[in-house]
Amino acid sequence: MLAGLKASNGDYAAVMDADLQDPPSLLPEMLKAVKEEGYDCVGTRRVTRKGEPPVRSICARLFYKFINSISDTQIVDGARDFKLMRRSVVDALLSLQEYNRFSKGLNEWVGFRTKWLEFENVERVAGETKWSFWKLFKYSLEGIVGFTTAPLSLASMLGLAFVIPFFTAIVFLMVRQLLWHNSVSGWTSMVCIIVFFCGIQLLCLGIIGQYLAKTYTEVKRRPIYIIKETSHQ
């Protein structure tokens, strides 16, 4: 898709599957929405997943709910890569130079005015899908890693969540040993050391994760802003 968009030079560009699972009959309506209704992009989404294995459909819905709950970039459930875009949208997508490209997320991140057309799932005319369950799983991880740093923040929260009860446990064990002296020799000190350093390690990993998250977003080199249009020549 990236190669095709780079090779395009018209005022509009469309992306669609060659196996006709994306219905070409929607193209006139898509073009009308862009030319006459003022939209910058027209996307499509499936409202049914008829023909897919039930487990795959359930996992897909769970993925959209999960990523939308942890990411600032909201991805439409059932969104397809079948889109018609103005040149400004194409140029914005081409300005994103990252190597690992989660196209559904990138299309939403650029933020142009988009109209969504719904259609029922269509069986492909020829061939079969190249997307195995494992490939879809890895692709979903690309989306999670590419559009949220929540997993890195989770390390910080876990570290803090463990440090507090760990410190409380240390105080309790020390007080119990001082008052009743009923612990096995060396047991209290050993547990206190293990508990304390486990909490510190998790907290430090969380702090490192926060800095890593900032570095990660910087090396992507996404543009800080995108101008839809300008009056300057």
Steps between C-alpha positions, in 0.01 A plus 500: 500500500783739585666437163170557320429826683851625426452420131161676482487859375129577456272721707343187649631154584317183597627188676310174466551123500559340162289193585179714495429441868482879505193572280592733211133601481565735792752708304245739338345577839846549650602738224176697541561540874847639436418726205152625597463454877832650606659193657876449479482123521237229472565178687308174513418267784344157514188470711499119480773236498298229330725223372772553759572248778312606818818505710667737254201734502488508880874568523470783246225672699696459823807651336315814390349546846836448668709730282237777509499484880877555530584713195428864420456402134156347464465231234158426353385143565495306174695766310642387169797630304250572219513881486471792261719798595576849386859583411544684832420180691736295283780751555440490875525120504817511291654745747490226768833330442484224764594148387244299698178634355164417656294648218165514682657703778693730266183575303328611820801682644530750212154617603333627182123523467385148419168351398442132573299275272371174641464176306443135571791261466550380141662172403816543292471413132828311479781379722504466876610717789873518580421620850530206739391540860866533604569772240192692616617468860842642413335777299281588799814528714637747243191712556527487879873575505475764228215705643528483877767497767255364757695172545805704605293707741362176641849411627508824702158437651587141584825610661322758714222253582752244621733738688228617742383152617862376496606782732201427725599134510855593599376714791263223613771232493745719688244590769395137538861390539574769758190425707468122485831368366322204349652507153758253378848647537584709192159454342370851575808682370509285186132558420534874565795527262328301225171689533670839511719448196218345297297815551795727420577308181143526376488871580832565321388301198186711489703822508726371222186406308376859516822633350494220242147599407611859432795377293274262310260776398791724395675250272177447305553849355130553440424860402404718795210647303330455163361788296192408303526797264659844479436823313873559450642427157 
